[in-house]
Amino acid sequence: MLVLTRKANQSIMIGDDIEVSILSVLGEKVRIGITAPRDVPVFRKEVFLEIQAENLEAAGTAREATE
């Protein structure tokens, strides 16, 4: 894991076309902005994990239906 320190109004680049900007820091909350191509999905981790779980469940249901 790469750990970086950034201040408000600073950014990091991921590859050539993904920019993560620090918009503000208020106490323990950090607001970030992400600029990425439309074909790159960007999710909060808890949403991403929920989507994965639903996809696994759907795949299992589809497999059972074909058997």
C-alpha positions as CSV (number, residue, x, y, z in Angstrom):
1,M,0.0,0.0,0.0
2,L,1.3,3.4,-0.9
3,V,0.6,6.0,1.8
4,L,0.7,9.7,0.8
5,T,0.0,12.9,2.7
6,R,-1.9,15.6,0.9
7,K,-3.5,18.9,1.9
8,A,-6.7,20.5,0.7
9,N,-6.6,21.5,-2.9
10,Q,-3.8,18.9,-3.7
11,S,-4.2,15.8,-5.9
12,I,-2.6,12.5,-6.7
13,M,-2.7,10.8,-10.1
14,I,-3.4,7.1,-10.8
15,G,-2.0,6.3,-14.1
16,D,-2.5,8.9,-16.9
17,D,-6.2,9.5,-16.5
18,I,-7.4,9.2,-12.9
19,E,-7.0,12.1,-10.6
20,V,-7.9,12.0,-6.9
21,S,-8.3,15.5,-5.4
22,I,-8.5,16.5,-1.7
23,L,-11.4,19.0,-1.6
24,S,-11.5,19.7,2.1
25,V,-10.5,18.4,5.5
26,L,-12.9,19.0,8.4
27,G,-11.8,17.2,11.6
28,E,-11.9,13.5,10.8
29,K,-13.7,13.9,7.6
30,V,-12.0,14.3,4.2
31,R,-13.9,15.2,1.1
32,I,-12.3,13.8,-2.1
33,G,-13.1,14.3,-5.7
34,I,-12.3,11.7,-8.4
35,T,-11.9,12.4,-12.0
36,A,-11.8,9.3,-14.1
37,P,-12.9,8.1,-17.6
38,R,-16.6,7.1,-17.8
39,D,-15.6,3.5,-18.5
40,V,-13.9,3.2,-15.1
41,P,-16.4,2.4,-12.4
42,V,-15.9,4.3,-9.1
43,F,-17.7,3.1,-6.0
44,R,-17.4,3.5,-2.2
45,K,-16.0,0.2,-0.9
46,E,-19.2,-0.8,1.0
47,V,-21.2,-0.4,-2.2
48,F,-18.6,-2.3,-4.2
49,L,-18.7,-5.2,-1.7
50,E,-22.5,-5.2,-1.8
51,I,-22.5,-5.4,-5.6
52,Q,-20.0,-8.2,-5.5
53,A,-22.2,-10.2,-3.1
54,E,-25.3,-9.6,-5.2
55,N,-23.4,-10.8,-8.3
56,L,-22.2,-13.9,-6.6
57,E,-25.7,-14.7,-5.4
58,A,-27.2,-14.1,-8.8
59,A,-24.5,-16.3,-10.4
60,G,-25.3,-19.1,-7.9
61,T,-29.1,-18.8,-8.6
62,A,-28.5,-18.9,-12.4
63,R,-26.2,-22.0,-12.0
64,E,-28.9,-23.8,-9.9
65,A,-31.6,-22.9,-12.5
66,T,-29.6,-24.6,-15.3
67,E,-28.9,-27.8,-13.3
